[in-house]
């Protein structure tokens, strides 16, 4: 399927209707979601009837565990119900149905759609189509573009543990070129004061030039390094990503850089006790299981926070809609 002409779609779309990218969300709106997340995490049962009668459609063209299931858990905990598919198998997509027609039908069945799709611009196109029926769309990942709800749960986790979102030293390690969580995290951090970002990767996996251009006038001070050991003692946050094998243009390149950046337990002796280690998951071999036992390891709690963050977001989008 080809998606064309999506450049100008959604330019006039209000952020309160759809969640397509973190970069277009105002700091005040993000802060409201974070505040609500804190409240929900403290007393989740208090919100168990917030979305009674509402239906969430999960439209996942690509595999997912945490994003899909945490959205489902979030909706059920709010009293709503879920429907949808987790792959193209068994759907009319296998018969050649277009993205446009699939979204049109899902919009007629639900109040909100979470979409994950392999093509850039797919979430924007889905939002334009669903808007005709007054239905919200949330991007669960659109090609190698942003993953906004991952960024929301990431910055919630950082704030919860570091008590701030500015003045941080953040190390990004691994596949920074093809990971969509990285761009969303950087756009989110750029909205909260001055932060120093250490980009630590193989040269072929460094941050995309387009992303660096978009962040050129931001509050972020981005420093490129190749050796994690040179800076780990200064870090407040270490954010690790796996190699995105499914997005590599060349299998030979993937095999060449595989295993280039691993967080070995010996490195942790150089780290601050207050360091937090994050990972959007799934991991492969970039974080050994031995790291799980360390107090700095926060990636499973980070994933759990995805439920509370997505509860806050769904509540904000849907609670007062008829």
C-alpha positions, 0 to 999 in steps of 0.5 A: 500500500502506498500513502501519498499526499499526507504532508498537509493532513491534520495541520489544523487538527486540534491536539485534544482530538488526536495524539499523532506526535509528541512534538506538536503537543503543548507543554501544558497539555503534556503536564495535565496528562502527567498530573493525571497519571500521578493521580491514577497511579495512586488510586486506580480503582477510583477511575474504574467507571470513567469510560463506561460504554466507550469502545476502543479499537486496536488496529495493529498492522505490526506486532506489539506486546506492551503498547497493545496490551497496556492500551487494552488494560488501560481501557478495561480499568477505566470501565470501557471495552476493546475490540480490534486486531493484532495482525493482518491475519484473519482480517479483510486487509489480507484481501486487499482492503485499504487503510482508508476503508479499514479505518472508516469501518473501525470509526463506525464501531468505536469511540477511539482508535489506536493504530500501529502501522509500518508506513510513515504518515499512516496515523495522520491519514487515519486521523483525517478519516476518523475525524469525519465520524468524530472519532479520536486516533492515537498513534501507537507507532507509524513507521519509523516516525514518532511513538507519542504515548511511549514518550509520555510514559517515559517522561512520567517515569523520569519525572517520578524517579528524578523529580524533574524534567530539566537539567538532566544528563541523558544517555541514549544508547544503541539504535538511535537511527531507526528507533521511533521511541528516540525521536518522541523522547527527544521532542518531549524532553525538549519542551522541559528546560535545558537537558544534555543528551549524549548520543552513544551509537555506532556511526551507522546508527546515529540520530537521523539528520532530519531529527537533528535539524528539527531539534536545532533550535530546541533546549537540548544540548546533543553530544555525540559519543561512541563509548558509553564508559566515557560518560556513564558516571555523569548520567541521570538517565540511561535509555537503551534501545534494541537494534530495529532489525525490521527497519534495517535497509541492509541485512549485512549492515545489521549483522555488522553492528549487532551487539555493538552496544551492550550495557555490561554489569561492570559498567554499573560500577562507574554509574551513580546510585541514582542512575535509572536504566530505561528501555522501551522493550523488547530487549534482545541482548543489549541489556544482560539479565544480570542488570535486572537485579540492580536497583537502577534497572527501571524498564519493567516499572517503566512498562507498567507505567504505560498502563497508568499513562494511557489511562490518563490519556484515554480519560482526557480524550474520551470522558466528556464525549457523548 
